Amino acid sequence: MAENSTQNRTHVTYLYPGSFLPEEGRTVRVADATLAWALRHSPDDRWFAAEFSTQDWQRWTNAEGDEKWMPVSGARPVKRRVYVGEAMTVDQVAALPGDHRTLISNMNGNGWATVVRTRAGNFQPVEDGDVVVSAADVEVSR
């Protein structure tokens, strides 16, 4: 097989609250890897984050002319999540009404400086590269 060309592909997966881990919803290839695109093509309003995964792909053609696209060997996808909600520090979580001792313990024990309280009401750690937008901004941008 001979390599003919490469392209950068981005997919978005909508994440829903699960019992212990997020549940994945529809995954689609996106032409424009932005939150605006994700909102325009949103399957519904129940998801709490859109995860963008970007990776280089190669087109391979065999001697018969058959083509196949495959991820570039050894390349790992670059992932980032866009959360709809409110970013919060440990002190802000502690000031919330109710008992959040488990969340605070997880934040301290795992070194999470910030979590996001999503529009779905669940809490998620914010990783490098993640973006948090307010629910008010999302409603305006639709």
N, CA, C and O atoms as CSV, one atom per row, in Angstrom:
chain,resi,resn,atom,element,x,y,z
A,1,MET,N,N,0.831,-1.178,0.000
A,1,MET,CA,C,0.000,0.000,0.000
A,1,MET,C,C,0.881,1.248,0.000
A,1,MET,O,O,1.956,1.267,0.599
A,2,ALA,N,N,0.416,2.263,-0.667
A,2,ALA,CA,C,1.155,3.511,-0.724
A,2,ALA,C,C,0.321,4.624,-0.110
A,2,ALA,O,O,-0.895,4.693,-0.293
A,3,GLU,N,N,0.997,5.482,0.612
A,3,GLU,CA,C,0.311,6.615,1.226
A,3,GLU,C,C,0.135,7.712,0.193
A,3,GLU,O,O,1.091,8.089,-0.484
A,4,ASN,N,N,-1.087,8.229,0.066
A,4,ASN,CA,C,-1.343,9.285,-0.905
A,4,ASN,C,C,-1.482,10.655,-0.271
A,4,ASN,O,O,-0.893,11.622,-0.755
A,5,SER,N,N,-2.242,10.755,0.796
A,5,SER,CA,C,-2.464,12.058,1.401
A,5,SER,C,C,-2.901,11.896,2.848
A,5,SER,O,O,-3.237,10.803,3.306
A,6,THR,N,N,-2.885,13.013,3.543
A,6,THR,CA,C,-3.356,13.022,4.928
A,6,THR,C,C,-4.379,14.144,5.098
A,6,THR,O,O,-4.421,15.092,4.315
A,7,GLN,N,N,-5.188,14.016,6.125
A,7,GLN,CA,C,-6.129,15.067,6.488
A,7,GLN,C,C,-6.360,15.022,7.983
A,7,GLN,O,O,-6.202,13.987,8.630
A,8,ASN,N,N,-6.735,16.164,8.509
A,8,ASN,CA,C,-7.036,16.286,9.916
A,8,ASN,C,C,-8.539,16.132,10.080
A,8,ASN,O,O,-9.307,16.842,9.430
A,9,ARG,N,N,-8.972,15.213,10.943
A,9,ARG,CA,C,-10.395,14.964,11.152
A,9,ARG,C,C,-10.752,15.237,12.609
A,9,ARG,O,O,-10.002,14.908,13.528
A,10,THR,N,N,-11.913,15.845,12.789
A,10,THR,CA,C,-12.424,16.104,14.135
A,10,THR,C,C,-13.804,15.491,14.262
A,10,THR,O,O,-14.646,15.620,13.373
A,11,HIS,N,N,-14.021,14.822,15.382
A,11,HIS,CA,C,-15.323,14.254,15.715
A,11,HIS,C,C,-15.785,14.874,17.029
A,11,HIS,O,O,-14.973,15.207,17.893
A,12,VAL,N,N,-17.093,15.022,17.167
A,12,VAL,CA,C,-17.651,15.498,18.424
A,12,VAL,C,C,-18.563,14.410,18.978
A,12,VAL,O,O,-19.374,13.831,18.256
A,13,THR,N,N,-18.415,14.144,20.273
A,13,THR,CA,C,-19.263,13.191,20.970
A,13,THR,C,C,-19.977,13.940,22.079
A,13,THR,O,O,-19.349,14.646,22.868
A,14,TYR,N,N,-21.285,13.785,22.136
A,14,TYR,CA,C,-22.072,14.424,23.180
A,14,TYR,C,C,-22.088,13.514,24.402
A,14,TYR,O,O,-22.351,12.317,24.283
A,15,LEU,N,N,-21.805,14.081,25.588
A,15,LEU,CA,C,-21.713,13.315,26.826
A,15,LEU,C,C,-22.917,13.584,27.716
A,15,LEU,O,O,-23.349,14.725,27.876
A,16,TYR,N,N,-23.447,12.515,28.291
A,16,TYR,CA,C,-24.632,12.568,29.144
A,16,TYR,C,C,-24.272,12.055,30.530
A,16,TYR,O,O,-23.362,11.236,30.664
A,17,PRO,N,N,-24.974,12.525,31.578
A,17,PRO,CA,C,-24.682,12.013,32.926
A,17,PRO,C,C,-24.941,10.511,33.015
A,17,PRO,O,O,-25.971,10.017,32.557
A,18,GLY,N,N,-23.990,9.797,33.612
A,18,GLY,CA,C,-24.144,8.369,33.858
A,18,GLY,C,C,-24.058,8.115,35.352
A,18,GLY,O,O,-23.813,9.040,36.127
A,19,SER,N,N,-24.255,6.883,35.758
A,19,SER,CA,C,-24.204,6.559,37.181
A,19,SER,C,C,-22.822,6.815,37.769
A,19,SER,O,O,-22.697,7.441,38.822
A,20,PHE,N,N,-21.778,6.329,37.084
A,20,PHE,CA,C,-20.415,6.515,37.579
A,20,PHE,C,C,-19.547,7.242,36.568
A,20,PHE,O,O,-18.697,8.047,36.950
A,21,LEU,N,N,-19.742,6.977,35.305
A,21,LEU,CA,C,-18.961,7.594,34.232
A,21,LEU,C,C,-19.929,8.217,33.237
A,21,LEU,O,O,-21.080,7.790,33.146
A,22,PRO,N,N,-19.478,9.226,32.486
A,22,PRO,CA,C,-20.372,9.802,31.479
A,22,PRO,C,C,-20.789,8.760,30.443
A,22,PRO,O,O,-20.008,7.880,30.082
A,23,GLU,N,N,-22.012,8.870,29.979
A,23,GLU,CA,C,-22.485,8.029,28.889
A,23,GLU,C,C,-22.304,8.793,27.593
A,23,GLU,O,O,-22.569,9.993,27.528
A,24,GLU,N,N,-21.850,8.089,26.555
A,24,GLU,CA,C,-21.618,8.731,25.271
A,24,GLU,C,C,-22.869,8.671,24.414
A,24,GLU,O,O,-23.529,7.637,24.306
A,25,GLY,N,N,-23.172,9.798,23.815
A,25,GLY,CA,C,-24.283,9.865,22.875
A,25,GLY,C,C,-23.760,9.819,21.456
A,25,GLY,O,O,-22.737,9.191,21.180
A,26,ARG,N,N,-24.452,10.473,20.572
A,26,ARG,CA,C,-24.117,10.468,19.155
A,26,ARG,C,C,-22.726,11.057,18.918
A,26,ARG,O,O,-22.377,12.077,19.513
A,27,THR,N,N,-21.939,10.430,18.062
A,27,THR,CA,C,-20.646,10.950,17.636
A,27,THR,C,C,-20.749,11.269,16.150
A,27,THR,O,O,-21.177,10.435,15.352
A,28,VAL,N,N,-20.354,12.480,15.793
A,28,VAL,CA,C,-20.406,12.894,14.392
A,28,VAL,C,C,-19.111,13.584,14.011
A,28,VAL,O,O,-18.455,14.206,14.846
A,29,ARG,N,N,-18.746,13.469,12.733
A,29,ARG,CA,C,-17.589,14.188,12.211
A,29,ARG,C,C,-18.013,15.627,11.978
A,29,ARG,O,O,-19.084,15.887,11.429
A,30,VAL,N,N,-17.170,16.558,12.396
A,30,VAL,CA,C,-17.522,17.964,12.278
A,30,VAL,C,C,-16.637,18.664,11.264
A,30,VAL,O,O,-15.457,18.350,11.112
A,31,ALA,N,N,-17.237,19.611,10.582
A,31,ALA,CA,C,-16.481,20.420,9.630
A,31,ALA,C,C,-15.834,21.594,10.346
A,31,ALA,O,O,-14.775,22.066,9.934
A,32,ASP,N,N,-16.456,22.061,11.403
A,32,ASP,CA,C,-16.012,23.236,12.139
A,32,ASP,C,C,-15.979,22.850,13.621
A,32,ASP,O,O,-17.031,22.737,14.250
A,33,ALA,N,N,-14.801,22.651,14.175
A,33,ALA,CA,C,-14.663,22.125,15.534
A,33,ALA,C,C,-14.870,23.210,16.583
A,33,ALA,O,O,-13.950,23.555,17.324
A,34,THR,N,N,-16.083,23.741,16.636
A,34,THR,CA,C,-16.393,24.791,17.603
A,34,THR,C,C,-17.655,24.434,18.369
A,34,THR,O,O,-18.444,23.591,17.940
A,35,LEU,N,N,-17.833,25.085,19.503
A,35,LEU,CA,C,-19.050,24.886,20.275
A,35,LEU,C,C,-20.262,25.345,19.473
A,35,LEU,O,O,-21.327,24.734,19.557
A,36,ALA,N,N,-20.110,26.411,18.699
A,36,ALA,CA,C,-21.238,26.891,17.892
A,36,ALA,C,C,-21.730,25.787,16.962
A,36,ALA,O,O,-22.937,25.602,16.804
A,37,TRP,N,N,-20.806,25.055,16.348
A,37,TRP,CA,C,-21.190,23.945,15.469
A,37,TRP,C,C,-21.908,22.879,16.289
A,37,TRP,O,O,-22.957,22.380,15.883
A,38,ALA,N,N,-21.343,22.533,17.442
A,38,ALA,CA,C,-21.939,21.487,18.280
A,38,ALA,C,C,-23.350,21.858,18.707
A,38,ALA,O,O,-24.233,21.001,18.759
A,39,LEU,N,N,-23.566,23.140,19.015
A,39,LEU,CA,C,-24.898,23.573,19.427
A,39,LEU,C,C,-25.895,23.515,18.271
A,39,LEU,O,O,-27.036,23.091,18.454
A,40,ARG,N,N,-25.471,23.935,17.092
A,40,ARG,CA,C,-26.369,23.913,15.927
A,40,ARG,C,C,-26.794,22.494,15.575
A,40,ARG,O,O,-27.910,22.275,15.104
A,41,HIS,N,N,-25.899,21.526,15.805
A,41,HIS,CA,C,-26.160,20.142,15.421
A,41,HIS,C,C,-26.472,19.242,16.615
A,41,HIS,O,O,-26.438,18.016,16.501
A,42,SER,N,N,-26.774,19.850,17.751
A,42,SER,CA,C,-27.046,19.126,18.981
A,42,SER,C,C,-28.249,18.196,18.830
A,42,SER,O,O,-29.292,18.614,18.327
A,43,PRO,N,N,-28.113,16.937,19.261
A,43,PRO,CA,C,-29.241,16.015,19.154
A,43,PRO,C,C,-30.380,16.346,20.119
A,43,PRO,O,O,-31.533,16.006,19.856
A,44,ASP,N,N,-30.059,17.010,21.242
A,44,ASP,CA,C,-31.068,17.368,22.240
A,44,ASP,C,C,-30.424,18.308,23.254
A,44,ASP,O,O,-29.292,18.746,23.051
A,45,ASP,N,N,-31.118,18.622,24.327
A,45,ASP,CA,C,-30.586,19.536,25.343
A,45,ASP,C,C,-30.167,18.836,26.627
A,45,ASP,O,O,-29.971,19.502,27.644
A,46,ARG,N,N,-30.023,17.516,26.614
A,46,ARG,CA,C,-29.713,16.790,27.853
A,46,ARG,C,C,-28.213,16.576,28.067
A,46,ARG,O,O,-27.813,16.212,29.173
A,47,TRP,N,N,-27.377,16.783,27.067
A,47,TRP,CA,C,-25.941,16.548,27.227
A,47,TRP,C,C,-25.312,17.652,28.067
A,47,TRP,O,O,-25.798,18.783,28.089
A,48,PHE,N,N,-24.214,17.309,28.766
A,48,PHE,CA,C,-23.548,18.294,29.622
A,48,PHE,C,C,-22.217,18.748,29.057
A,48,PHE,O,O,-21.676,19.764,29.492
A,49,ALA,N,N,-21.676,18.005,28.087
A,49,ALA,CA,C,-20.401,18.382,27.478
A,49,ALA,C,C,-20.338,17.839,26.061
A,49,ALA,O,O,-20.962,16.832,25.728
A,50,ALA,N,N,-19.573,18.530,25.243
A,50,ALA,CA,C,-19.266,18.057,23.892
A,50,ALA,C,C,-17.763,17.792,23.872
A,50,ALA,O,O,-16.966,18.690,24.144
A,51,GLU,N,N,-17.377,16.555,23.548
A,51,GLU,CA,C,-15.959,16.200,23.518
A,51,GLU,C,C,-15.477,16.206,22.072
A,51,GLU,O,O,-15.989,15.464,21.233
A,52,PHE,N,N,-14.486,17.054,21.788
A,52,PHE,CA,C,-13.908,17.153,20.456
A,52,PHE,C,C,-12.639,16.307,20.408
A,52,PHE,O,O,-11.754,16.457,21.250
A,53,SER,N,N,-12.554,15.427,19.427
A,53,SER,CA,C,-11.396,14.559,19.245
A,53,SER,C,C,-10.833,14.801,17.851
A,53,SER,O,O,-11.522,14.589,16.853
A,54,THR,N,N,-9.577,15.249,17.782
A,54,THR,CA,C,-8.945,15.593,16.511
A,54,THR,C,C,-7.733,14.684,16.287
A,54,THR,O,O,-6.931,14.461,17.194
A,55,GLN,N,N,-7.620,14.168,15.062
A,55,GLN,CA,C,-6.527,13.253,14.737
A,55,GLN,C,C,-6.210,13.342,13.252
A,55,GLN,O,O,-7.091,13.608,12.433
A,56,ASP,N,N,-4.937,13.117,12.910
A,56,ASP,CA,C,-4.531,13.052,11.504
A,56,ASP,C,C,-4.826,11.670,10.953
A,56,ASP,O,O,-4.558,10.661,11.605
A,57,TRP,N,N,-5.384,11.629,9.737
A,57,TRP,CA,C,-5.696,10.385,9.042
A,57,TRP,C,C,-4.943,10.347,7.718
A,57,TRP,O,O,-4.674,11.384,7.114
A,58,GLN,N,N,-4.604,9.126,7.273
A,58,GLN,CA,C,-3.924,8.928,5.989
A,58,GLN,C,C,-4.822,8.148,5.043
A,58,GLN,O,O,-5.566,7.258,5.454
A,59,ARG,N,N,-4.737,8.501,3.779
A,59,ARG,CA,C,-5.450,7.731,2.757
A,59,ARG,C,C,-4.446,6.771,2.125
A,59,ARG,O,O,-3.380,7.177,1.661
A,60,TRP,N,N,-4.804,5.513,2.118
A,60,TRP,CA,C,-3.970,4.473,1.535
A,60,TRP,C,C,-4.691,3.912,0.309
A,60,TRP,O,O,-5.907,3.722,0.321
A,61,THR,N,N,-3.920,3.649,-0.748
A,61,THR,CA,C,-4.468,3.077,-1.972
A,61,THR,C,C,-3.664,1.832,-2.325
A,61,THR,O,O,-2.435,1.876,-2.387
A,62,ASN,N,N,-4.366,0.716,-2.559
A,62,ASN,CA,C,-3.646,-0.502,-2.934
A,62,ASN,C,C,-3.456,-0.544,-4.455
A,62,ASN,O,O,-3.881,0.368,-5.164
A,63,ALA,N,N,-2.822,-1.598,-4.942
A,63,ALA,CA,C,-2.499,-1.721,-6.373
A,63,ALA,C,C,-3.744,-1.726,-7.243
A,63,ALA,O,O,-3.687,-1.306,-8.398
A,64,GLU,N,N,-4.873,-2.194,-6.710
A,64,GLU,CA,C,-6.126,-2.230,-7.479
A,64,GLU,C,C,-6.852,-0.885,-7.454
A,64,GLU,O,O,-7.889,-0.738,-8.101
A,65,GLY,N,N,-6.333,0.082,-6.731
A,65,GLY,CA,C,-6.960,1.400,-6.668
A,65,GLY,C,C,-7.968,1.562,-5.550
A,65,GLY,O,O,-8.608,2.608,-5.452
A,66,ASP,N,N,-8.128,0.548,-4.696
A,66,ASP,CA,C,-9.050,0.662,-3.564
A,66,ASP,C,C,-8.444,1.596,-2.517
A,66,ASP,O,O,-7.255,1.512,-2.209
A,67,GLU,N,N,-9.275,2.481,-1.976
A,67,GLU,CA,C,-8.810,3.451,-0.986
A,67,GLU,C,C,-9.360,3.141,0.396
A,67,GLU,O,O,-10.468,2.628,0.553
A,68,LYS,N,N,-8.549,3.470,1.389
A,68,LYS,CA,C,-8.986,3.306,2.773
A,68,LYS,C,C,-8.337,4.408,3.608
A,68,LYS,O,O,-7.139,4.665,3.487
A,69,TRP,N,N,-9.143,5.061,4.462
A,69,TRP,CA,C,-8.617,6.068,5.382
A,69,TRP,C,C,-8.357,5.406,6.722
A,69,TRP,O,O,-9.191,4.655,7.227
A,70,MET,N,N,-7.171,5.694,7.308
A,70,MET,CA,C,-6.780,5.118,8.593
A,70,MET,C,C,-6.088,6.194,9.429
A,70,MET,O,O,-5.454,7.092,8.874
A,71,PRO,N,N,-6.202,6.113,10.757
A,71,PRO,CA,C,-5.449,7.065,11.590
A,71,PRO,C,C,-3.948,6.915,11.339
A,71,PRO,O,O,-3.458,5.814,11.089
A,72,VAL,N,N,-3.232,8.028,11.408
A,72,VAL,CA,C,-1.779,7.998,11.228
A,72,VAL,C,C,-1.183,7.115,12.314
A,72,VAL,O,O,-1.508,7.260,13.492
A,73,SER,N,N,-0.317,6.208,11.914
A,73,SER,CA,C,0.283,5.255,12.842
A,73,SER,C,C,1.007,5.970,13.978
A,73,SER,O,O,1.845,6.840,13.744
A,74,GLY,N,N,0.677,5.596,15.202
A,74,GLY,CA,C,1.336,6.145,16.383
A,74,GLY,C,C,0.788,7.482,16.846
A,74,GLY,O,O,1.140,7.949,17.930
A,75,ALA,N,N,-0.059,8.103,16.054
A,75,ALA,CA,C,-0.621,9.405,16.445
A,75,ALA,C,C,-1.816,9.188,17.364
A,75,ALA,O,O,-2.707,8.395,17.059
A,76,ARG,N,N,-1.830,9.883,18.464
A,76,ARG,CA,C,-2.957,9.794,19.397
A,76,ARG,C,C,-3.882,10.976,19.146
A,76,ARG,O,O,-3.424,12.071,18.820
A,77,PRO,N,N,-5.187,10.753,19.298
A,77,PRO,CA,C,-6.103,11.879,19.109
A,77,PRO,C,C,-5.928,12.933,20.203
A,77,PRO,O,O,-5.622,12.607,21.350
A,78,VAL,N,N,-6.123,14.179,19.838
A,78,VAL,CA,C,-6.111,15.281,20.794
A,78,VAL,C,C,-7.564,15.522,21.182
A,78,VAL,O,O,-8.409,15.801,20.331
A,79,LYS,N,N,-7.844,15.410,22.488
A,79,LYS,CA,C,-9.220,15.547,22.961
A,79,LYS,C,C,-9.345,16.754,23.875
A,79,LYS,O,O,-8.446,17.067,24.655
A,80,ARG,N,N,-10.489,17.425,23.758
A,80,ARG,CA,C,-10.837,18.496,24.684
A,80,ARG,C,C,-12.340,18.484,24.843
A,80,ARG,O,O,-13.076,18.109,23.930
A,81,ARG,N,N,-12.781,18.895,26.002
A,81,ARG,CA,C,-14.215,18.943,26.272
A,81,ARG,C,C,-14.655,20.388,26.424
A,81,ARG,O,O,-13.939,21.224,26.976
A,82,VAL,N,N,-15.841,20.658,25.923
A,82,VAL,CA,C,-16.487,21.944,26.136
A,82,VAL,C,C,-17.687,21.667,27.038
A,82,VAL,O,O,-18.636,20.987,26.648
A,83,TYR,N,N,-17.619,22.207,28.245
A,83,TYR,CA,C,-18.686,22.016,29.230
A,83,TYR,C,C,-19.637,23.206,29.221
A,83,TYR,O,O,-19.227,24.347,29.012
A,84,VAL,N,N,-20.888,22.922,29.447
A,84,VAL,CA,C,-21.879,23.973,29.652
A,84,VAL,C,C,-22.198,23.968,31.144
A,84,VAL,O,O,-22.777,23.009,31.655
A,85,GLY,N,N,-21.823,25.032,31.838
A,85,GLY,CA,C,-22.056,25.084,33.276
A,85,GLY,C,C,-21.267,26.187,33.934
A,85,GLY,O,O,-21.079,27.264,33.367
A,86,GLU,N,N,-20.800,25.902,35.157
A,86,GLU,CA,C,-20.106,26.895,35.969
A,86,GLU,C,C,-18.848,26.279,36.572
A,86,GLU,O,O,-18.927,25.278,37.283
A,87,ALA,N,N,-17.684,26.872,36.290
A,87,ALA,CA,C,-16.429,26.404,36.879
A,87,ALA,C,C,-16.393,26.813,38.351
A,87,ALA,O,O,-16.763,27.932,38.706
A,88,MET,N,N,-15.936,25.877,39.210
A,88,MET,CA,C,-15.933,26.133,40.649
A,88,MET,C,C,-14.648,25.613,41.295
A,88,MET,O,O,-14.141,24.551,40.931
A,89,THR,N,N,-14.130,26.381,42.259
A,89,THR,CA,C,-12.984,25.953,43.055
A,89,THR,C,C,-13.496,25.183,44.278
A,89,THR,O,O,-14.703,25.093,44.502
A,90,VAL,N,N,-12.574,24.633,45.060
A,90,VAL,CA,C,-12.943,23.909,46.282
A,90,VAL,C,C,-13.724,24.824,47.229
A,90,VAL,O,O,-14.729,24.413,47.808
A,91,ASP,N,N,-13.259,26.053,47.381
A,91,ASP,CA,C,-13.947,26.984,48.282
A,91,ASP,C,C,-15.374,27.273,47.806
A,91,ASP,O,O,-16.289,27.377,48.622
A,92,GLN,N,N,-15.562,27.399,46.514
A,92,GLN,CA,C,-16.906,27.654,45.988
A,92,GLN,C,C,-17.819,26.443,46.172
A,92,GLN,O,O,-19.002,26.596,46.476
A,93,VAL,N,N,-17.271,25.240,45.989
A,93,VAL,CA,C,-18.054,24.023,46.211
A,93,VAL,C,C,-18.441,23.926,47.687
A,93,VAL,O,O,-19.576,23.577,48.014
A,94,ALA,N,N,-17.487,24.238,48.584
A,94,ALA,CA,C,-17.761,24.169,50.025
A,94,ALA,C,C,-18.862,25.143,50.434
A,94,ALA,O,O,-19.573,24.890,51.407
A,95,ALA,N,N,-19.015,26.235,49.722
A,95,ALA,CA,C,-20.030,27.234,50.053
A,95,ALA,C,C,-21.420,26.870,49.518
A,95,ALA,O,O,-22.401,27.534,49.855
A,96,LEU,N,N,-21.514,25.833,48.696
A,96,LEU,CA,C,-22.811,25.421,48.161
A,96,LEU,C,C,-23.679,24.815,49.259
A,96,LEU,O,O,-23.160,24.203,50.193
A,97,PRO,N,N,-24.986,24.982,49.155
A,97,PRO,CA,C,-25.860,24.301,50.113
A,97,PRO,C,C,-25.782,22.786,49.907
A,97,PRO,O,O,-25.576,22.310,48.790
A,98,GLY,N,N,-25.947,22.050,50.984
A,98,GLY,CA,C,-25.904,20.589,50.898
A,98,GLY,C,C,-24.549,20.044,51.304
A,98,GLY,O,O,-23.621,20.788,51.621
A,99,ASP,N,N,-24.463,18.717,51.285
A,99,ASP,CA,C,-23.255,18.015,51.702
A,99,ASP,C,C,-22.421,17.650,50.470
A,99,ASP,O,O,-22.815,16.794,49.678
A,100,HIS,N,N,-21.282,18.296,50.319
A,100,HIS,CA,C,-20.393,18.038,49.181
A,100,HIS,C,C,-19.027,17.547,49.649
A,100,HIS,O,O,-18.019,17.766,48.977
A,101,ARG,N,N,-18.997,16.877,50.816
A,101,ARG,CA,C,-17.723,16.406,51.368
A,101,ARG,C,C,-17.016,15.421,50.443
A,101,ARG,O,O,-15.795,15.467,50.301
A,102,THR,N,N,-17.776,14.537,49.820
A,102,THR,CA,C,-17.156,13.552,48.922
A,102,THR,C,C,-16.508,14.243,47.730
A,102,THR,O,O,-15.380,13.917,47.360
A,103,LEU,N,N,-17.214,15.192,47.129
A,103,LEU,CA,C,-16.654,15.938,45.999
A,103,LEU,C,C,-15.413,16.710,46.420
A,103,LEU,O,O,-14.407,16.700,45.710
A,104,ILE,N,N,-15.471,17.374,47.559
A,104,ILE,CA,C,-14.317,18.140,48.048
A,104,ILE,C,C,-13.136,17.210,48.310
A,104,ILE,O,O,-11.995,17.544,47.990
A,105,SER,N,N,-13.408,16.053,48.887
A,105,SER,CA,C,-12.345,15.069,49.133
A,105,SER,C,C,-11.730,14.599,47.808
A,105,SER,O,O,-10.512,14.471,47.691
A,106,ASN,N,N,-12.582,14.346,46.820
A,106,ASN,CA,C,-12.078,13.938,45.502
A,106,ASN,C,C,-11.254,15.047,44.854
A,106,ASN,O,O,-10.221,14.775,44.242
A,107,MET,N,N,-11.698,16.281,44.983
A,107,MET,CA,C,-10.942,17.399,44.421
A,107,MET,C,C,-9.566,17.492,45.067
A,107,MET,O,O,-8.556,17.615,44.375
A,108,ASN,N,N,-9.529,17.433,46.401
A,108,ASN,CA,C,-8.248,17.526,47.112
A,108,ASN,C,C,-7.363,16.321,46.830
A,108,ASN,O,O,-6.168,16.470,46.577
A,109,GLY,N,N,-7.948,15.124,46.871
A,109,GLY,CA,C,-7.167,13.902,46.683
A,109,GLY,C,C,-6.639,13.729,45.271
A,109,GLY,O,O,-5.565,13.159,45.078
A,110,ASN,N,N,-7.381,14.215,44.277
A,110,ASN,CA,C,-6.966,14.058,42.880
A,110,ASN,C,C,-6.273,15.290,42.309
A,110,ASN,O,O,-5.867,15.301,41.147
A,111,GLY,N,N,-6.141,16.322,43.129
A,111,GLY,CA,C,-5.466,17.535,42.672
A,111,GLY,C,C,-6.274,18.337,41.658
A,111,GLY,O,O,-5.704,19.024,40.811
A,112,TRP,N,N,-7.593,18.253,41.742
A,112,TRP,CA,C,-8.442,19.023,40.829
A,112,TRP,C,C,-8.614,20.427,41.383
A,112,TRP,O,O,-9.296,20.608,42.392
A,113,ALA,N,N,-8.021,21.410,40.756
A,113,ALA,CA,C,-8.156,22.794,41.201
A,113,ALA,C,C,-9.553,23.321,40.907
A,113,ALA,O,O,-10.088,24.147,41.646
A,114,THR,N,N,-10.138,22.828,39.809
A,114,THR,CA,C,-11.439,23.319,39.367
A,114,THR,C,C,-12.294,22.157,38.899
A,114,THR,O,O,-11.810,21.223,38.260
A,115,VAL,N,N,-13.576,22.233,39.230
A,115,VAL,CA,C,-14.569,21.330,38.662
A,115,VAL,C,C,-15.621,22.204,37.987
A,115,VAL,O,O,-15.681,23.413,38.210
A,116,VAL,N,N,-16.436,21.579,37.170
A,116,VAL,CA,C,-17.541,22.300,36.563
A,116,VAL,C,C,-18.845,21.673,37.049
A,116,VAL,O,O,-19.029,20.457,37.002
A,117,ARG,N,N,-19.737,22.534,37.514
A,117,ARG,CA,C,-21.094,22.076,37.812
A,117,ARG,C,C,-21.851,22.276,36.505
A,117,ARG,O,O,-22.126,23.404,36.097
A,118,THR,N,N,-22.181,21.171,35.860
A,118,THR,CA,C,-22.754,21.248,34.520
A,118,THR,C,C,-24.227,21.617,34.563
A,118,THR,O,O,-24.861,21.598,35.618
A,119,ARG,N,N,-24.748,21.947,33.409
A,119,ARG,CA,C,-26.169,22.283,33.317
A,119,ARG,C,C,-27.042,21.092,33.666
A,119,ARG,O,O,-28.221,21.261,33.979
A,120,ALA,N,N,-26.474,19.872,33.616
A,120,ALA,CA,C,-27.212,18.663,33.985
A,120,ALA,C,C,-27.170,18.430,35.501
A,120,ALA,O,O,-27.831,17.522,36.007
A,121,GLY,N,N,-26.385,19.259,36.236
A,121,GLY,CA,C,-26.323,19.146,37.686
A,121,GLY,C,C,-25.202,18.266,38.202
A,121,GLY,O,O,-24.995,18.191,39.413
A,122,ASN,N,N,-24.469,17.593,37.313
A,122,ASN,CA,C,-23.352,16.767,37.766
A,122,ASN,C,C,-22.069,17.595,37.807
A,122,ASN,O,O,-21.997,18.671,37.212
A,123,PHE,N,N,-21.060,17.088,38.512
A,123,PHE,CA,C,-19.766,17.761,38.619
A,123,PHE,C,C,-18.729,16.958,37.834
A,123,PHE,O,O,-18.723,15.728,37.881
A,124,GLN,N,N,-17.854,17.663,37.113
A,124,GLN,CA,C,-16.790,17.031,36.336
A,124,GLN,C,C,-15.497,17.798,36.555
A,124,GLN,O,O,-15.525,19.025,36.651
A,125,PRO,N,N,-14.336,17.091,36.638
A,125,PRO,CA,C,-13.067,17.811,36.759
A,125,PRO,C,C,-12.731,18.517,35.452
A,125,PRO,O,O,-13.012,18.001,34.370
A,126,VAL,N,N,-12.130,19.694,35.556
A,126,VAL,CA,C,-11.706,20.442,34.382
A,126,VAL,C,C,-10.241,20.109,34.112
A,126,VAL,O,O,-9.383,20.320,34.969
A,127,GLU,N,N,-9.960,19.592,32.929
A,127,GLU,CA,C,-8.603,19.211,32.520
A,127,GLU,C,C,-7.996,20.323,31.660
A,127,GLU,O,O,-8.708,21.206,31.183
A,128,ASP,N,N,-6.674,20.271,31.467
A,128,ASP,CA,C,-6.021,21.228,30.579
A,128,ASP,C,C,-6.662,21.148,29.196
A,128,ASP,O,O,-6.881,20.056,28.670
A,129,GLY,N,N,-6.959,22.295,28.615
A,129,GLY,CA,C,-7.550,22.346,27.288
A,129,GLY,C,C,-9.066,22.356,27.275
A,129,GLY,O,O,-9.675,22.670,26.252
A,130,ASP,N,N,-9.692,22.009,28.418
A,130,ASP,CA,C,-11.157,22.040,28.487
A,130,ASP,C,C,-11.643,23.484,28.538
A,130,ASP,O,O,-10.926,24.382,28.979
A,131,VAL,N,N,-12.858,23.685,28.085
A,131,VAL,CA,C,-13.473,25.007,28.069
A,131,VAL,C,C,-14.798,24.911,28.807
A,131,VAL,O,O,-15.540,23.945,28.632
A,132,VAL,N,N,-15.099,25.908,29.631
A,132,VAL,CA,C,-16.380,25.970,30.338
A,132,VAL,C,C,-17.102,27.230,29.877
A,132,VAL,O,O,-16.562,28.332,29.965
A,133,VAL,N,N,-18.325,27.057,29.385
A,133,VAL,CA,C,-19.152,28.197,28.994
A,133,VAL,C,C,-20.412,28.188,29.841
A,133,VAL,O,O,-20.889,27.131,30.254
A,134,SER,N,N,-20.940,29.361,30.093
A,134,SER,CA,C,-22.132,29.433,30.943
A,134,SER,C,C,-23.366,29.026,30.153
A,134,SER,O,O,-23.421,29.193,28.935
A,135,ALA,N,N,-24.334,28.502,30.845
A,135,ALA,CA,C,-25.591,28.101,30.210
A,135,ALA,C,C,-26.271,29.307,29.572
A,135,ALA,O,O,-26.926,29.169,28.538
A,136,ALA,N,N,-26.124,30.492,30.176
A,136,ALA,CA,C,-26.723,31.712,29.613
A,136,ALA,C,C,-26.109,32.022,28.247
A,136,ALA,O,O,-26.820,32.430,27.329
A,137,ASP,N,N,-24.789,31.830,28.107
A,137,ASP,CA,C,-24.135,32.074,26.821
A,137,ASP,C,C,-24.620,31.094,25.767
A,137,ASP,O,O,-24.758,31.453,24.597
A,138,VAL,N,N,-24.878,29.858,26.175
A,138,VAL,CA,C,-25.343,28.837,25.239
A,138,VAL,C,C,-26.719,29.197,24.729
A,138,VAL,O,O,-26.979,29.093,23.530
A,139,GLU,N,N,-27.604,29.618,25.609
A,139,GLU,CA,C,-28.956,29.965,25.185
A,139,GLU,C,C,-28.955,31.131,24.208
A,139,GLU,O,O,-29.744,31.153,23.264
A,140,VAL,N,N,-28.066,32.106,24.431
A,140,VAL,CA,C,-27.994,33.276,23.562
A,140,VAL,C,C,-27.455,32.895,22.189
A,140,VAL,O,O,-27.891,33.452,21.181
A,141,SER,N,N,-26.516,31.958,22.132
A,141,SER,CA,C,-25.836,31.659,20.871
A,141,SER,C,C,-26.630,30.717,19.961
A,141,SER,O,O,-26.188,30.438,18.847
A,142,ARG,N,N,-27.765,30.232,20.395
A,142,ARG,CA,C,-28.537,29.331,19.543
A,142,ARG,C,C,-29.268,30.065,18.459
A,142,ARG,O,O,-29.965,29.445,17.656
